[in-house]
Amino acid sequence: MENLLYELQSTQTGGTRAVALVGVVASGNLEVLLERREAPDRCVIEIATPAHGFADLWAAVTEDFAARSAAGGLRITINDGGARPDMVALRLAQGVRLMEKPE
């Protein structure tokens, strides 16, 4: 397993939900856990992936996500099962959407 950590600047996430979970690790997919644990302008993303050597791609996907989404205040944990970048972006967007909804 390769473990990656990205600390990014982002605007604050709306809503009041404390935790959200989207996706499942199976058949090349991934699981994304979002928690409100960071400063309002900071997003921390931790990734555990079996695919070594893709840190630059993960950096690009996470930086794009933080720039396009209101992810500030979130610590995001990703358990990857070999997902493609478009699936990662989809799950991250789903997670933020869920965090913005009332509990």
N, C-alpha and C positions, 0 to 999 in steps of 0.2 A: 504494500500500500504506500502511496505517496500522499503526504499531508502538506497542504498548502494553506497559507494564511494571507489574506488581503485586508488592509485597512484603508478605507475610502471615505472621501467627503461626499455628502449627499444632503438634500433637503429633508426636513423632518417628515416622517410618516404620519399620516392622519389616523384617526380612530383611537380606540382605547383597548382593543384586544391585546392581551399580554403575550399570547403564544399562538402560533399557527403551524400546521404540518400539512404539506402537500406532496403528492407523488408516493411512489413505492419503489424500493430497490429490487427490480426483477426484470429480466429480459432486456437488459441494456438501458434501463431507466434510472431514475434517481429519486432520492427522498430529500426534501428541503424542510428544515425546522427553522422557524423565525421566532425570535424572542426580543422583547423590549429590554435591552440591558446596556445600551451604549448612550453616549452623549447625543443630543438631538441632531447634530450635524455630522455624525460619524456612523459608518456602517462597517462592521467587521464580518468577513466571510471566511469560514473555515471549511476546507474541502478535504475529504478522504476519498481517494480514487485509486483503482487498481491499474490505471493506465499511466505509466511513467513517461516523462518527457514532454508533457503538454502544458507546462507552467505558463508559457507565453500566451497560449490560446486561452487558458483559464483567466489570465490577467486581462486580456482583451474583452472577454465576455463579461467579467465582473465590473470592469471600469465602465463599459457601455451601459450596463444595468444601473450602476450608481448614478451615472450622468442623466439617464432618461427617467429614472423612477425616484419617487420620494422614499428613500430607504434609510434616512437618518434616524438614529436611535436603535437600529436593529443589529442584533448578532445573528448571523445566518450560518447554520451548519448544514453542509451538503454531504450526503453519503451517495457517492456516484457508483453506478453499476455499468459505466461505459456509455453514458448518454452523449448524443450529439450536441453541439453548441446551440442549435435552435431549440432543442428540448430543455436545455438548461435555462435559456432565456424565458421560455414559456413557464416553467415551474417557478422561477423567481418572480415573474409578473403575477402569477396566480397567488403566490404567497403574500405579496404586498397587498393585492386586492383583498385577500381574506383578512389581513391585519387591519384594514381600513373599515371593515364592516363591524357593526356592534356585536357583542358576544351574545 
